[in-house]
Amino acid sequence: MIDTSLVPEKTVANAKGDGPTLEISGSASRVFLLTLNITNIIEQEALDLSIYGSGDGAAWGAKPLASFPQKFYRGQHPVLLDLSGQAEVKFVRAHWEVNRWGRGTEVPMFEFQLTIKEVPPEILKEATSDAKALA
């Protein structure tokens, strides 16, 4: 069961960057809850965070598997990543871009963490049957 950080706690980003590579090939459900936790910022800046996949951990896809809406403020922001139909993806990593405008320093500063938690198959099964019952 995967339950770890894709971007370590208290990571400070002043420029674009990538998080460490995480192998997910042993995942049972291949559905993950991603939680972005922004703990510190300065005003007038934006964070774009996306998740990329790879089959070998070296060559990364041109398009992200998931993206968070652009963020400007502190807080926790969840996104569901469903890779159940993409068996070729064996590794994931986060990529971020930061932007700053307005007065003051031109250097952006975001302090954040990104966690990834596998959604257990039994919860997925229960949610699927609940959704079918509502339809």
C-alpha positions in Angstrom: 0.0 0.0 0.0 1.5 3.3 -1.1 1.3 6.1 1.4 4.3 8.5 1.1 5.4 12.0 -0.1 5.9 12.8 -3.7 7.4 16.2 -2.6 8.9 16.2 0.9 7.4 18.3 3.6 8.7 21.9 3.7 10.0 21.9 0.2 10.7 25.5 -0.9 10.3 26.3 -4.6 11.7 29.4 -6.1 11.9 28.1 -9.6 10.5 25.2 -11.6 11.5 21.8 -10.5 10.8 18.1 -10.2 10.2 15.8 -7.2 11.8 12.5 -6.7 10.7 9.4 -8.7 8.3 7.0 -7.1 7.7 3.5 -8.3 4.0 2.5 -8.3 4.2 -0.8 -10.1 3.3 -2.8 -7.0 0.0 -0.9 -6.5 -3.1 -3.0 -6.1 -5.7 -0.5 -7.1 -3.7 2.0 -9.2 -5.9 4.8 -7.9 -4.3 7.4 -5.7 -5.3 10.4 -3.6 -2.8 13.2 -4.1 -2.9 16.0 -1.5 -1.1 19.3 -2.1 -0.4 21.1 1.2 0.8 24.7 0.7 2.2 25.9 4.1 3.9 29.2 3.2 3.7 31.8 0.3 4.4 35.4 -0.6 1.7 37.5 -2.3 1.2 37.8 -6.0 2.5 34.4 -7.1 1.2 31.2 -8.6 2.1 27.5 -8.4 1.3 25.0 -11.2 1.8 21.4 -10.1 1.4 18.4 -12.4 2.1 14.6 -12.1 4.0 12.9 -14.9 4.3 9.1 -15.6 7.0 6.9 -17.0 7.4 3.2 -17.9 11.1 3.0 -17.0 11.8 6.0 -14.6 13.9 7.7 -17.2 11.7 8.8 -20.1 8.7 10.9 -19.0 5.5 11.5 -20.9 5.0 14.8 -22.7 1.6 15.3 -21.1 0.8 15.2 -17.4 -1.3 12.4 -15.9 -3.0 14.9 -13.6 -2.7 18.6 -12.8 -3.8 20.7 -9.9 -5.7 23.9 -10.7 -3.3 26.9 -10.4 -2.8 27.8 -6.8 -2.2 31.2 -5.2 -2.9 30.6 -1.5 -2.1 28.3 1.5 -4.2 25.3 2.1 -4.8 21.6 1.3 -5.9 20.6 -2.1 -6.8 17.0 -3.1 -6.8 15.4 -6.6 -7.7 11.8 -7.5 -5.2 10.1 -9.9 -6.7 7.0 -11.6 -4.1 5.0 -13.4 -6.2 1.8 -13.6 -6.3 1.9 -17.4 -2.6 2.8 -17.8 -0.7 -0.3 -16.9 2.4 1.0 -18.7 2.9 3.7 -16.1 5.3 2.2 -13.5 6.8 5.5 -12.1 5.4 8.9 -11.2 6.9 12.2 -10.2 5.7 15.8 -9.5 6.7 18.8 -11.7 6.1 22.4 -10.6 6.3 25.8 -12.2 6.2 29.0 -10.1 5.4 32.6 -11.3 5.6 35.9 -9.5 4.3 39.4 -10.5 3.7 42.7 -8.9 5.9 44.8 -6.6 8.7 43.6 -4.3 11.0 40.8 -5.0 10.6 39.0 -8.4 11.6 35.6 -6.9 8.6 33.4 -6.1 8.5 31.3 -2.9 6.2 28.5 -2.2 6.7 26.1 0.7 4.7 22.9 0.1 4.4 19.1 0.3 2.6 16.6 -1.9 1.5 13.3 -0.6 0.3 10.3 -2.5 -1.9 7.6 -0.9 -3.2 4.5 -2.6 -7.0 4.1 -2.4 -7.7 0.6 -1.2 -9.5 -1.7 -3.7 -12.3 -2.4 -1.2 -13.1 1.3 -0.9 -13.1 1.6 -4.7 -15.5 -1.4 -5.0 -17.8 0.2 -2.4 -17.8 3.6 -4.1 -18.5 2.0 -7.5 -21.5 0.0 -6.1 -22.8 3.1 -4.4 -22.5 5.1 -7.6 -24.4 2.4 -9.6 -27.1 2.4 -7.0 -27.6 6.2 -7.3 -27.7 6.0 -11.1 
